[in-house]
Amino acid sequence: MHAILEYLDKGGWMMYVILAVSIAGLAVFLERAFHLYLRQRLDARGFVATVLAHVEARRFRQAIDACKIGSRHPVVEVVRAGVMRANQREKDVERAMEKAMLEALPGLHRRVALLGFLANVSTLLGLLGTIFGLITAFSSISAASAAERQIVLADGISQAMYTTAFGIVAAVPLLYFHHLLTARQDEMMTEMEGAATSVLVAMAGAAQQDAG
């Protein structure tokens, strides 16, 4: 702990600002990861296959019951919205599922973009700390004696480089966290779109069987 504080002190006060940004980013990632990976965990393929089997056999009550599971994955609401309108027109079913998908999007995107923003802020704060360090170094040179100038300049440049390095070190994990959450978002959106299409096709097939 002492070594960490000593390292932060070498870079000046800007190091603590970057540290605060990185901690905030970590907190956002943990909260979003818990929500997207744990609370919304679901074997989407198996769930959709179970519902489709009931739909194709015209067992709509069982299909609705299959949607009563504990997962908060948005594909559950999308499929349920379609199955609940099994006796309505195909256009009505499609609109209901589209509405469910649109309602799910804010929850998927919430605070994820903030991670990318914090990563950029961390990098820029590191560069800003570098500029402040260089300004301080060159300002100190004018007040230092000839023998002290080299030491003062070296200390100022060293402080400037510490902030640059720390800003990048903090930004890289945040960018990786942003990538993980974005990939999870894309996966869930693909699962919703695929499930909606599958439900529509299954209902159309069941309707044709009834007509025949």
N, CA, C and O of each residue as an XYZ file, in Angstrom:
848
protein
N       0.832     -1.200      0.000
C       0.000      0.000      0.000
C       0.869      1.253      0.000
O       0.574      2.231     -0.687
N       1.938      1.205      0.779
C       2.847      2.356      0.845
C       3.499      2.605     -0.509
O       3.679      3.751     -0.920
N       3.852      1.519     -1.200
C       4.487      1.660     -2.506
C       3.526      2.287     -3.514
O       3.938      3.075     -4.365
N       2.232      1.930     -3.414
C       1.234      2.497     -4.323
C       1.073      3.990     -4.078
O       1.027      4.779     -5.022
N       0.989      4.377     -2.807
C       0.856      5.790     -2.467
C       2.088      6.573     -2.900
O       1.987      7.712     -3.355
N       3.236      5.955     -2.752
C       4.473      6.619     -3.183
C       4.473      6.816     -4.696
O       4.891      7.862     -5.192
N       4.009      5.820     -5.415
C       3.929      5.927     -6.876
C       2.961      7.041     -7.284
O       3.248      7.816     -8.196
N       1.813      7.115     -6.603
C       0.834      8.152     -6.916
C       1.377      9.542     -6.600
O       1.140     10.497     -7.339
N       2.100      9.641     -5.504
C       2.665     10.943     -5.127
C       3.684     11.435     -6.148
O       3.816     12.640     -6.359
N       4.398     10.523     -6.775
C       5.411     10.918     -7.755
C       4.786     11.586     -8.976
O       5.426     12.398     -9.645
N       3.563     11.248     -9.254
C       2.895     11.833    -10.419
C       2.104     13.086    -10.111
O       1.624     13.748    -11.030
N       1.957     13.426     -8.852
C       1.218     14.630     -8.491
C      -0.271     14.373     -8.295
O      -0.736     13.235     -8.347
N      -1.004     15.454     -8.069
C      -2.430     15.346     -7.730
C      -3.274     14.756     -8.853
O      -4.327     14.177     -8.588
N      -2.835     14.890    -10.093
C      -3.611     14.354    -11.210
C      -3.705     12.830    -11.153
O      -4.652     12.246    -11.679
N      -2.735     12.193    -10.524
C      -2.765     10.732    -10.386
C      -3.996     10.284     -9.606
O      -4.591      9.253     -9.920
N      -4.380     11.053     -8.594
C      -5.536     10.688     -7.777
C      -6.842     10.906     -8.539
O      -7.819     10.190     -8.320
N      -6.857     11.891     -9.429
C      -8.035     12.088    -10.273
C      -8.204     10.898    -11.222
O      -9.310     10.387    -11.399
N      -7.100     10.468    -11.826
C      -7.157      9.306    -12.724
C      -7.572      8.060    -11.953
O      -8.338      7.237    -12.454
N      -7.066      7.927    -10.740
C      -7.439      6.777     -9.905
C      -8.937      6.785     -9.623
O      -9.579      5.737     -9.671
N      -9.497      7.951     -9.331
C     -10.938      8.054     -9.080
C     -11.738      7.670    -10.313
O     -12.767      7.004    -10.202
N     -11.274      8.086    -11.493
C     -11.959      7.738    -12.741
C     -11.925      6.224    -12.965
O     -12.926      5.625    -13.358
N     -10.771      5.618    -12.714
C     -10.652      4.171    -12.927
C     -11.521      3.388    -11.948
O     -12.095      2.363    -12.317
N     -11.624      3.854    -10.713
C     -12.490      3.186     -9.727
C     -13.952      3.307    -10.133
O     -14.719      2.352    -10.014
N     -14.332      4.489    -10.612
C     -15.707      4.673    -11.086
C     -15.998      3.747    -12.261
O     -17.077      3.158    -12.338
N     -15.037      3.617    -13.179
C     -15.216      2.717    -14.314
C     -15.349      1.268    -13.885
O     -16.167      0.530    -14.433
N     -14.552      0.856    -12.911
C     -14.630     -0.515    -12.408
C     -15.992     -0.779    -11.775
O     -16.567     -1.852    -11.955
N     -16.506      0.201    -11.035
C     -17.819      0.043    -10.403
C     -18.914     -0.098    -11.458
O     -19.819     -0.918    -11.307
N     -18.835      0.696    -12.521
C     -19.821      0.608    -13.605
C     -19.750     -0.763    -14.264
O     -20.781     -1.377    -14.538
N     -18.534     -1.244    -14.520
C     -18.379     -2.550    -15.166
C     -18.958     -3.674    -14.307
O     -19.674     -4.536    -14.814
N     -18.653     -3.667    -13.019
C     -19.139     -4.736    -12.142
C     -20.666     -4.749    -12.083
O     -21.286     -5.812    -12.114
N     -21.265     -3.567    -11.998
C     -22.725     -3.492    -11.944
C     -23.358     -3.981    -13.234
O     -24.321     -4.748    -13.201
N     -22.822     -3.539    -14.385
C     -23.362     -3.934    -15.674
C     -23.094     -5.413    -15.972
O     -23.946     -6.104    -16.529
N     -21.906     -5.889    -15.596
C     -21.581     -7.295    -15.829
C     -22.497     -8.198    -15.013
O     -22.948     -9.231    -15.508
N     -22.773     -7.824    -13.783
C     -23.692     -8.599    -12.946
C     -25.077     -8.650    -13.592
O     -25.737     -9.689    -13.589
N     -25.502     -7.525    -14.138
C     -26.832     -7.452    -14.735
C     -26.908     -8.243    -16.039
O     -27.843     -9.016    -16.245
N     -25.919     -8.050    -16.924
C     -25.982     -8.647    -18.258
C     -25.568    -10.116    -18.277
O     -26.107    -10.905    -19.052
N     -24.603    -10.485    -17.416
C     -24.090    -11.853    -17.468
C     -24.756    -12.786    -16.455
O     -24.833    -13.992    -16.686
N     -25.234    -12.242    -15.340
C     -25.801    -13.096    -14.301
C     -27.324    -12.985    -14.227
O     -28.020    -13.994    -14.340
N     -27.846    -11.784    -14.039
C     -29.298    -11.626    -13.899
C     -30.027    -11.954    -15.198
O     -31.176    -12.395    -15.174
N     -29.362    -11.741    -16.327
C     -29.996    -12.027    -17.615
C     -29.389    -13.266    -18.282
O     -29.416    -13.399    -19.506
N     -28.855    -14.148    -17.481
C     -28.291    -15.384    -18.014
C     -29.418    -16.331    -18.444
O     -30.414    -16.494    -17.739
N     -29.240    -16.946    -19.609
C     -30.264    -17.851    -20.136
C     -29.696    -18.650    -21.298
O     -28.924    -18.137    -22.108
N     -30.094    -19.920    -21.363
C     -29.816    -20.723    -22.553
C     -30.880    -20.359    -23.577
O     -31.900    -21.038    -23.705
N     -30.626    -19.279    -24.302
C     -31.641    -18.731    -25.205
C     -32.044    -19.740    -26.269
O     -33.224    -19.850    -26.604
N     -31.080    -20.474    -26.802
C     -31.393    -21.442    -27.852
C     -32.319    -22.532    -27.335
O     -33.286    -22.894    -28.005
N     -32.031    -23.060    -26.145
C     -32.883    -24.099    -25.574
C     -34.257    -23.582    -25.211
O     -35.259    -24.271    -25.400
N     -34.305    -22.366    -24.689
C     -35.593    -21.762    -24.332
C     -36.472    -21.581    -25.563
O     -37.644    -21.956    -25.557
N     -35.905    -21.010    -26.613
C     -36.667    -20.770    -27.838
C     -37.123    -22.094    -28.455
O     -38.248    -22.195    -28.944
N     -36.259    -23.102    -28.434
C     -36.617    -24.400    -29.000
C     -37.808    -25.005    -28.259
O     -38.691    -25.596    -28.881
N     -37.835    -24.860    -26.934
C     -38.946    -25.392    -26.140
C     -40.253    -24.694    -26.492
O     -41.284    -25.341    -26.676
N     -40.200    -23.368    -26.585
C     -41.407    -22.606    -26.917
C     -41.881    -22.941    -28.330
O     -43.078    -23.111    -28.560
N     -40.953    -23.036    -29.265
C     -41.330    -23.322    -30.649
C     -41.988    -24.688    -30.784
O     -42.911    -24.863    -31.579
N     -41.517    -25.648    -30.014
C     -42.121    -26.984    -30.068
C     -43.594    -26.928    -29.676
O     -44.432    -27.598    -30.281
N     -43.903    -26.118    -28.652
C     -45.302    -25.971    -28.240
C     -46.108    -25.208    -29.284
O     -47.251    -25.562    -29.573
N     -45.511    -24.158    -29.849
C     -46.218    -23.350    -30.849
C     -46.549    -24.184    -32.080
O     -47.673    -24.143    -32.581
N     -45.580    -24.929    -32.560
C     -45.792    -25.739    -33.761
C     -46.849    -26.817    -33.540
O     -47.508    -27.255    -34.484
N     -47.009    -27.249    -32.263
C     -48.042    -28.240    -31.943
C     -49.346    -27.579    -31.508
O     -50.270    -28.253    -31.055
N     -49.415    -26.250    -31.648
C     -50.602    -25.482    -31.276
C     -50.909    -25.560    -29.783
O     -52.058    -25.396    -29.372
N     -49.884    -25.809    -28.977
C     -50.070    -25.839    -27.530
C     -49.667    -24.472    -26.964
O     -48.617    -24.341    -26.335
N     -50.494    -23.472    -27.188
C     -50.131    -22.104    -26.847
C     -50.111    -21.863    -25.333
O     -49.312    -21.064    -24.844
N     -50.978    -22.543    -24.601
C     -50.962    -22.398    -23.145
C     -49.647    -22.899    -22.569
O     -49.065    -22.270    -21.685
N     -49.182    -24.042    -23.081
C     -47.886    -24.562    -22.618
C     -46.736    -23.648    -23.054
O     -45.745    -23.500    -22.339
N     -46.881    -23.036    -24.241
C     -45.846    -22.102    -24.705
C     -45.754    -20.891    -23.791
O     -44.658    -20.416    -23.494
N     -46.902    -20.389    -23.345
C     -46.911    -19.257    -22.416
C     -46.316    -19.660    -21.082
O     -45.555    -18.899    -20.484
N     -46.660    -20.857    -20.608
C     -46.106    -21.342    -19.339
C     -44.590    -21.501    -19.412
O     -43.888    -21.297    -18.422
N     -44.089    -21.870    -20.607
C     -42.643    -22.037    -20.780
C     -41.906    -20.710    -20.650
O     -40.703    -20.682    -20.388
N     -42.638    -19.605    -20.835
C     -42.028    -18.274    -20.709
C     -41.976    -17.795    -19.259
O     -41.392    -16.750    -18.971
N     -42.581    -18.549    -18.352
C     -42.590    -18.153    -16.937
C     -41.356    -18.708    -16.233
O     -41.443    -19.629    -15.421
N     -40.214    -18.129    -16.564
C     -38.955    -18.554    -15.963
C     -38.330    -17.376    -15.242
O     -38.747    -16.232    -15.422
N     -37.332    -17.663    -14.427
C     -36.745    -16.628    -13.569
C     -35.790    -15.673    -14.260
O     -35.497    -14.605    -13.722
N     -35.299    -16.029    -15.434
C     -34.316    -15.188    -16.109
C     -34.927    -13.859    -16.547
O     -36.094    -13.791    -16.932
N     -34.113    -12.805    -16.479
C     -34.555    -11.484    -16.948
C     -34.015    -11.187    -18.348
O     -33.995    -10.033    -18.777
N     -33.590    -12.202    -19.039
C     -33.127    -12.023    -20.412
C     -34.290    -11.469    -21.246
O     -35.393    -12.014    -21.193
N     -34.064    -10.399    -22.011
C     -35.165     -9.789    -22.767
C     -35.793    -10.693    -23.806
O     -36.915    -10.431    -24.242
N     -35.106    -11.753    -24.218
C     -35.695    -12.654    -25.204
C     -36.952    -13.318    -24.643
O     -37.843    -13.703    -25.400
N     -37.026    -13.453    -23.313
C     -38.210    -14.059    -22.696
C     -39.430    -13.180    -22.935
O     -40.493    -13.673    -23.313
N     -39.276    -11.866    -22.713
C     -40.392    -10.943    -22.917
C     -40.771    -10.848    -24.393
O     -41.950    -10.726    -24.728
N     -39.782    -10.902    -25.262
C     -40.051    -10.826    -26.701
C     -40.875    -12.028    -27.144
O     -41.882    -11.874    -27.835
N     -40.452    -13.212    -26.750
C     -41.173    -14.437    -27.136
C     -42.565    -14.458    -26.501
O     -43.544    -14.821    -27.154
N     -42.647    -14.070    -25.237
C     -43.950    -14.057    -24.571
C     -44.916    -13.099    -25.276
O     -46.093    -13.410    -25.457
N     -44.400    -11.933    -25.668
C     -45.259    -10.960    -26.353
C     -45.835    -11.539    -27.634
O     -46.983    -11.260    -27.982
N     -45.037    -12.352    -28.348
C     -45.530    -12.969    -29.567
C     -46.520    -14.083    -29.305
O     -47.558    -14.167    -29.962
N     -46.204    -14.940    -28.348
C     -47.065    -16.096    -28.067
C     -48.414    -15.646    -27.500
O     -49.439    -16.272    -27.769
N     -48.417    -14.569    -26.720
C     -49.669    -14.082    -26.133
C     -50.660    -13.632    -27.205
O     -51.858    -13.534    -26.942
N     -50.164    -13.360    -28.406
C     -51.031    -12.907    -29.504
C     -51.125    -13.962    -30.608
O     -51.239    -13.640    -31.791
N     -51.074    -15.196    -30.202
C     -51.061    -16.298    -31.174
C     -52.313    -16.335    -32.035
O     -52.258    -16.800    -33.173
N     -53.437    -15.857    -31.523
C     -54.688    -15.911    -32.274
C     -54.963    -14.622    -33.040
O     -56.042    -14.450    -33.607
N     -53.993    -13.722    -33.056
C     -54.178    -12.460    -33.766
C     -53.458    -12.504    -35.119
O     -52.837    -13.503    -35.481
N     -53.559    -11.402    -35.848
C     -52.924    -11.342    -37.156
C     -51.403    -11.380    -37.029
O     -50.842    -10.998    -36.002
N     -50.754    -11.843    -38.079
C     -49.294    -11.931    -38.062
C     -48.656    -10.558    -37.837
O     -47.638    -10.444    -37.155
N     -49.263     -9.521    -38.415
C     -48.727     -8.173    -38.250
C     -48.799     -7.727    -36.800
O     -47.893     -7.051    -36.315
N     -49.865     -8.098    -36.104
C     -50.010     -7.739    -34.696
C     -48.969     -8.450    -33.841
O     -48.421     -7.872    -32.902
N     -48.704     -9.708    -34.175
C     -47.687    -10.472    -33.451
C     -46.315     -9.828    -33.643
O     -45.545     -9.663    -32.696
N     -46.033     -9.470    -34.893
C     -44.740     -8.855    -35.200
C     -44.570     -7.529    -34.465
O     -43.504     -7.251    -33.915
N     -45.616     -6.715    -34.454
C     -45.541     -5.431    -33.767
C     -45.350     -5.598    -32.267
O     -44.616     -4.831    -31.644
N     -45.998     -6.581    -31.691
C     -45.872     -6.815    -30.252
C     -44.438     -7.191    -29.884
O     -43.906     -6.727    -28.876
N     -43.824     -8.027    -30.702
C     -42.448     -8.429    -30.412
C     -41.466     -7.280    -30.665
O     -40.489     -7.124    -29.932
N     -41.725     -6.482    -31.699
C     -40.886     -5.311    -31.945
C     -40.960     -4.337    -30.778
O     -39.947     -3.768    -30.371
N     -42.159     -4.147    -30.243
C     -42.344     -3.262    -29.091
C     -41.567     -3.779    -27.884
O     -40.936     -3.003    -27.168
N     -41.616     -5.096    -27.661
C     -40.878     -5.680    -26.536
C     -39.367     -5.495    -26.709
O     -38.655     -5.239    -25.737
N     -38.881     -5.624    -27.944
C     -37.454     -5.425    -28.201
C     -37.046     -3.981    -27.969
O     -35.994     -3.722    -27.387
N     -37.862     -3.043    -28.415
C     -37.553     -1.629    -28.219
C     -37.547     -1.267    -26.740
O     -36.732     -0.457    -26.299
N     -38.450     -1.863    -25.978
C     -38.496     -1.599    -24.535
C     -37.285     -2.178    -23.821
O     -36.890     -1.687    -22.764
N     -36.689     -3.227    -24.397
C     -35.534     -3.863    -23.765
C     -34.225     -3.128    -24.048
O     -33.268     -3.257    -23.285
N     -34.176     -2.362    -25.132
C     -32.920     -1.727    -25.543
C     -32.328     -0.775    -24.501
O     -31.122     -0.833    -24.261
N     -33.121      0.101    -23.871
C     -32.513      0.989    -22.868
C     -31.808      0.243    -21.744
O     -30.756      0.673    -21.270
N     -32.387     -0.871    -21.319
C     -31.753     -1.659    -20.270
C     -30.447     -2.294    -20.717
O     -29.517     -2.441    -19.924
N     -30.380     -2.668    -21.990
C     -29.151     -3.269    -22.507
C     -28.037     -2.235    -22.640
O     -26.872     -2.540    -22.384
N     -28.386     -1.023    -23.035
C     -27.381      0.000    -23.320
C     -27.026      0.859    -22.109
O     -26.082      1.647    -22.165
N     -27.769      0.713    -21.025
C     -27.582      1.602    -19.877
C     -26.147      1.563    -19.327
O     -25.647      0.508    -18.938
N     -25.515      2.709    -19.304
C     -24.193      2.966    -18.726
C     -23.037      2.244    -19.405
O     -21.897      2.380    -18.962
N     -23.289      1.485    -20.458
C     -22.190      0.791    -21.133
C     -21.301      1.797    -21.866
O     -20.075      1.697    -21.818
N     -21.918      2.762    -22.541
C     -21.133      3.776    -23.248
C     -20.294      4.604    -22.285
O     -19.279      5.181    -22.677
N     -20.719      4.662    -21.020
C     -19.970      5.432    -20.018
C     -18.563      4.875    -19.825
O     -17.631      5.622    -19.524
N     -18.410      3.563    -19.996
C     -17.082      2.963    -19.842
C     -16.110      3.479    -20.900
O     -14.964      3.805    -20.592
N     -16.573      3.552    -22.145
C     -15.726      4.096    -23.197
C     -15.374      5.544    -22.937
O     -14.249      5.974    -23.189
N     -16.343      6.299    -22.427
C     -16.097      7.702    -22.093
C     -15.049      7.826    -20.989
O     -14.141      8.652    -21.086
N     -15.167      7.013    -19.949
C     -14.210      7.079    -18.835
C     -12.811      6.668    -19.279
O     -11.822      7.210    -18.786
N     -12.719      5.713    -20.208
C     -11.412      5.318    -20.732
C     -10.755      6.486    -21.458
O      -9.564      6.743    -21.278
N     -11.524      7.187    -22.271
C     -10.986      8.355    -22.968
C     -10.609      9.463    -21.995
O      -9.588     10.129    -22.166
N     -11.436      9.657    -20.978
C     -11.138     10.677    -19.974
C      -9.839     10.357    -19.247
O      -9.027     11.246    -18.991
N      -9.649      9.091    -18.917
C      -8.429      8.677    -18.226
C      -7.187      8.998    -19.054
O      -6.201      9.517    -18.532
N      -7.243      8.686    -20.344
C      -6.111      8.979    -21.227
C      -5.850     10.479    -21.311
O      -4.705     10.923    -21.232
N      -6.916     11.253    -21.472
C      -6.762     12.699    -21.590
C      -6.263     13.330    -20.291
O      -5.482     14.281    -20.320
N      -6.714     12.803    -19.157
C      -6.215     13.313    -17.877
C      -4.722     13.028    -17.719
O      -3.982     13.835    -17.157
N      -4.290     11.870    -18.223
C      -2.859     11.568    -18.186
C      -2.059     12.570    -19.010
O      -1.000     13.027    -18.581
N      -2.563     12.909    -20.189
C      -1.884     13.904    -21.022
C      -1.928     15.283    -20.389
O      -0.962     16.043    -20.463
N      -3.058     15.602    -19.763
C      -3.164     16.899    -19.085
C      -2.185     16.984    -17.923
O      -1.559     18.018    -17.691
N      -2.065     15.864    -17.189
C      -1.091     15.835    -16.103
C       0.328     16.010    -16.617
O       1.162     16.634    -15.961
N       0.600     15.455    -17.802
C       1.920     15.618    -18.418
C       2.193     17.090    -18.731
O       3.285     17.595    -18.469
N       1.208     17.763    -19.285
C       1.368     19.184    -19.610
C       1.589     20.001    -18.345
O       2.467     20.863    -18.306
N       0.795     19.734    -17.308
C       0.978     20.453    -16.044
C       2.373     20.203    -15.471
O       3.019     21.115    -14.953
N       2.824     18.955    -15.573
C       4.157     18.624    -15.058
C       5.250     19.370    -15.802
O       6.192     19.871    -15.187
N       5.131     19.447    -17.111
C       6.139     20.157    -17.894
C       6.109     21.656    -17.615
O       7.155     22.300    -17.535
N       4.902     22.209    -17.466
C       4.795     23.634    -17.124
C       5.466     23.914    -15.791
O       6.194     24.895    -15.639
N       5.210     23.039    -14.827
C       5.828     23.207    -13.509
C       7.339     23.089    -13.589
O       8.071     23.839    -12.943
N       7.797     22.132    -14.395
C       9.243     21.922    -14.522
C       9.933     23.139    -15.121
O      10.949     23.592    -14.594
N       9.401     23.674    -16.209
C      10.036     24.819    -16.858
C       9.889     26.096    -16.036
O      10.745     26.979    -16.089
N       8.796     26.187    -15.277
C       8.651     27.344    -14.392
C       9.670     27.298    -13.257
O      10.183     28.334    -12.833
N       9.961     26.096    -12.768
C      10.918     25.951    -11.667
C      12.342     26.213    -12.112
O      13.187     26.618    -11.314
N      12.609     25.978    -13.401
C      13.969     26.182    -13.900
C      14.387     27.635    -13.767
O      15.527     27.935    -13.411
N      13.451     28.539    -14.058
C      13.792     29.958    -14.008
C      14.146     30.422    -12.614
O      14.899     31.381    -12.445
N      13.595     29.733    -11.596
C      13.866     30.127    -10.210
C      15.014     29.332     -9.598
O      15.427     29.610     -8.472
N      15.528     28.353    -10.320
C      16.601     27.507     -9.779
C      17.966     28.026    -10.211
O      18.108     28.739    -11.205
N      18.941     27.645     -9.438
C      20.309     28.009     -9.784
C      20.790     27.134    -10.935
O      20.139     26.155    -11.297
N      21.918     27.491    -11.497
C      22.444     26.733    -12.629
C      22.711     25.285    -12.264
O      22.508     24.389    -13.084
N      23.167     25.045    -11.033
C      23.487     23.683    -10.603
C      22.226     22.854    -10.368
O      22.252     21.630    -10.498
N      21.124     23.520    -10.023
C      19.889     22.802     -9.684
C      18.969     22.588    -10.891
O      18.049     21.773    -10.835
N      19.215     23.311    -11.964
C      18.296     23.276    -13.084
C      18.124     21.876    -13.678
O      17.008     21.473    -14.005
N      19.204     21.155    -13.814
C      19.105     19.819    -14.406
C      18.281     18.890    -13.525
O      17.493     18.089    -14.029
N      18.460     18.996    -12.220
C      17.716     18.151    -11.282
C      16.234     18.515    -11.306
O      15.369     17.639    -11.346
N      15.951     19.817    -11.282
C      14.558     20.280    -11.294
C      13.850     19.847    -12.586
O      12.705     19.397    -12.553
N      14.542     19.988    -13.718
C      13.958     19.599    -15.002
C      13.687     18.096    -15.044
O      12.636     17.659    -15.513
N      14.643     17.313    -14.552
C      14.467     15.855    -14.543
C      13.286     15.445    -13.670
O      12.516     14.561    -14.046
N      13.137     16.080    -12.505
C      12.015     15.761    -11.615
C      10.683     16.117    -12.256
O       9.712     15.367    -12.146
N      10.641     17.273    -12.931
C       9.402     17.699    -13.569
C       8.993     16.777    -14.701
O       7.819     16.427    -14.823
N       9.948     16.379    -15.529
C       9.659     15.471    -16.638
C       9.245     14.101    -16.113
O       8.350     13.459    -16.663
N       9.907     13.658    -15.041
C       9.546     12.371    -14.437
C       8.105     12.385    -13.951
O       7.366     11.424    -14.167
N       7.704     13.457    -13.302
C       6.320     13.590    -12.827
C       5.347     13.583    -14.002
O       4.280     12.972    -13.931
N       5.720     14.261    -15.073
C       4.862     14.309    -16.254
C       4.677     12.924    -16.864
O       3.567     12.566    -17.258
N       5.739     12.151    -16.945
C       5.648     10.815    -17.539
C       4.842      9.853    -16.677
O       4.182      8.956    -17.202
N       4.888     10.028    -15.372
C       4.100      9.175    -14.471
C       2.608      9.311    -14.778
O       1.889      8.312    -14.822
N       2.144     10.539    -14.988
C       0.718     10.734    -15.239
C       0.306     10.154    -16.592
O      -0.778      9.586    -16.727
N       1.170     10.301    -17.583
C       0.864      9.718    -18.898
C       0.736      8.201    -18.799
O      -0.219      7.609    -19.302
N       1.707      7.592    -18.148
C       1.702      6.134    -18.013
C       0.482      5.656    -17.238
O      -0.163      4.683    -17.628
N       0.166      6.334    -16.148
C      -0.942      5.899    -15.314
C      -2.276      6.085    -16.034
O      -3.184      5.268    -15.882
N      -2.396      7.160    -16.821
C      -3.615      7.372    -17.587
C      -3.861      6.249    -18.578
O      -4.994      5.795    -18.745
N      -2.787      5.795    -19.243
C      -2.926      4.705    -20.217
C      -3.201      3.383    -19.504
O      -4.025      2.588    -19.955
N      -2.511      3.156    -18.395
C      -2.716      1.928    -17.620
C      -4.163      1.822    -17.144
O      -4.734      0.731    -17.126
N      -4.752      2.943    -16.762
C      -6.148      2.935    -16.317
C      -7.106      2.786    -17.487
O      -8.171      2.187    -17.338
N      -6.746      3.322    -18.651
C      -7.660      3.320    -19.800
C      -7.782      1.948    -20.448
O      -8.869      1.569    -20.883
N      -6.696      1.203    -20.519
C      -6.713     -0.086    -21.227
C      -7.725     -1.068    -20.636
O      -8.510     -1.638    -21.394
N      -7.745     -1.293    -19.311
C      -8.771     -2.198    -18.767
C     -10.194     -1.695    -19.008
O     -11.097     -2.487    -19.275
N     -10.393     -0.385    -18.916
C     -11.732      0.161    -19.133
C     -12.195     -0.086    -20.570
O     -13.365     -0.388    -20.804
N     -11.290      0.041    -21.518
C     -11.637     -0.247    -22.911
C     -11.976     -1.722    -23.090
O     -12.891     -2.067    -23.837
N     -11.238     -2.591    -22.403
C     -11.520     -4.030    -22.493
C     -12.872     -4.348    -21.855
O     -13.636     -5.153    -22.387
N     -13.169     -3.716    -20.713
C     -14.465     -3.915    -20.072
C     -15.596     -3.450    -21.004
O     -16.636     -4.101    -21.106
N     -15.379     -2.330    -21.671
C     -16.370     -1.807    -22.614
C     -16.592     -2.802    -23.755
O     -17.724     -3.009    -24.194
N     -15.516     -3.409    -24.225
C     -15.632     -4.412    -25.293
C     -16.446     -5.616    -24.829
O     -17.295     -6.109    -25.573
N     -16.202     -6.092    -23.622
C     -16.931     -7.255    -23.107
C     -18.435     -6.977    -23.028
O     -19.248     -7.799    -23.451
N     -18.791     -5.826    -22.489
C     -20.207     -5.500    -22.339
C     -20.877     -5.260    -23.690
O     -22.028     -5.644    -23.895
N     -20.153     -4.628    -24.604
C     -20.710     -4.396    -25.936
C     -20.943     -5.719    -26.666
O     -21.955     -5.891    -27.346
N     -20.002     -6.648    -26.519
C     -20.158     -7.966    -27.141
C     -21.373     -8.693    -26.565
O     -22.106     -9.361    -27.295
N     -21.581     -8.559    -25.256
C     -22.743     -9.185    -24.624
C     -24.040     -8.548    -25.124
O     -25.023     -9.247    -25.370
N     -24.042     -7.234    -25.271
C     -25.209     -6.544    -25.823
C     -25.548     -7.067    -27.219
O     -26.699     -7.399    -27.504
N     -24.543     -7.135    -28.076
C     -24.765     -7.603    -29.449
C     -25.297     -9.031    -29.470
O     -26.177     -9.370    -30.262
N     -24.747     -9.860    -28.584
C     -25.205    -11.253    -28.515
C     -26.682    -11.333    -28.131
O     -27.444    -12.097    -28.724
N     -27.077    -10.543    -27.139
C     -28.462    -10.583    -26.677
C     -29.421    -10.013    -27.725
O     -30.531    -10.517    -27.893
N     -28.995     -8.973    -28.420
C     -29.834     -8.415    -29.475
C     -30.020     -9.414    -30.617
O     -31.110     -9.531    -31.177
N     -28.948    -10.131    -30.956
C     -29.047    -11.164    -31.990
C     -29.998    -12.275    -31.557
O     -30.778    -12.782    -32.364
N     -29.931    -12.649    -30.283
C     -30.816    -13.689    -29.764
C     -32.276    -13.229    -29.812
O     -33.162    -14.019    -30.137
N     -32.530    -11.963    -29.491
C     -33.904    -11.455    -29.553
C     -34.440    -11.458    -30.979
O     -35.561    -11.900    -31.229
N     -33.632    -10.963    -31.906
C     -34.072    -10.905    -33.300
C     -34.306    -12.307    -33.873
O     -35.286    -12.541    -34.580
N     -33.395    -13.234    -33.559
C     -33.560    -14.605    -34.037
C     -34.783    -15.275    -33.448
O     -35.492    -16.003    -34.143
N     -35.039    -15.031    -32.154
C     -36.211    -15.628    -31.511
C     -37.495    -15.085    -32.107
O     -38.436    -15.841    -32.350
N     -37.543    -13.763    -32.347
C     -38.753    -13.165    -32.922
C     -39.039    -13.730    -34.304
O     -40.187    -14.034    -34.628
N     -38.010    -13.870    -35.109
C     -38.190    -14.435    -36.446
C     -38.672    -15.881    -36.375
O     -39.559    -16.283    -37.127
N     -38.085    -16.656    -35.473
C     -38.470    -18.063    -35.333
C     -39.922    -18.213    -34.890
O     -40.640    -19.086    -35.378
N     -40.349    -17.360    -33.968
C     -41.732    -17.420    -33.492
C     -42.698    -17.074    -34.620
O     -43.726    -17.731    -34.785
N     -42.371    -16.054    -35.385
C     -43.229    -15.673    -36.514
C     -43.357    -16.817    -37.522
O     -44.457    -17.117    -37.988
N     -42.245    -17.445    -37.854
C     -42.268    -18.544    -38.816
C     -43.075    -19.717    -38.272
O     -43.850    -20.332    -39.005
N     -42.896    -20.029    -36.989
C     -43.607    -21.152    -36.392
C     -45.113    -20.882    -36.356
O     -45.906    -21.788    -36.612
N     -45.505    -19.681    -36.049
C     -46.923    -19.346    -36.012
C     -47.533    -19.366    -37.417
O     -48.665    -19.807    -37.616
N     -46.757    -18.880    -38.377
C     -47.249    -18.929    -39.763
C     -47.439    -20.360    -40.214
O     -48.421    -20.663    -40.890
N     -46.532    -21.245    -39.861
C     -46.660    -22.655    -40.212
C     -47.837    -23.306    -39.532
O     -48.552    -24.109    -40.132
N     -48.040    -22.949    -38.253
C     -49.188    -23.512    -37.536
C     -50.498    -23.024    -38.129
O     -51.465    -23.781    -38.213
N     -50.533    -21.768    -38.538
C     -51.755    -21.216    -39.148
C     -52.065    -21.905    -40.480
O     -53.227    -22.159    -40.799
N     -51.028    -22.202    -41.247
C     -51.227    -22.900    -42.532
C     -51.769    -24.300    -42.316
O     -52.592    -24.787    -43.091
N     -51.299    -24.944    -41.251
C     -51.804    -26.297    -40.944
C     -53.280    -26.248    -40.599
O     -54.055    -27.110    -41.012
N     -53.669    -25.213    -39.824
C     -55.076    -25.066    -39.463
C     -55.932    -24.804    -40.693
O     -57.032    -25.338    -40.834
N     -55.392    -23.959    -41.591
C     -56.135    -23.624    -42.816
C     -56.284    -24.849    -43.714
O     -57.300    -25.031    -44.385
N     -55.236    -25.690    -43.710
C     -55.288    -26.880    -44.535
C     -56.210    -27.919    -43.956
O     -56.370    -28.994    -44.535
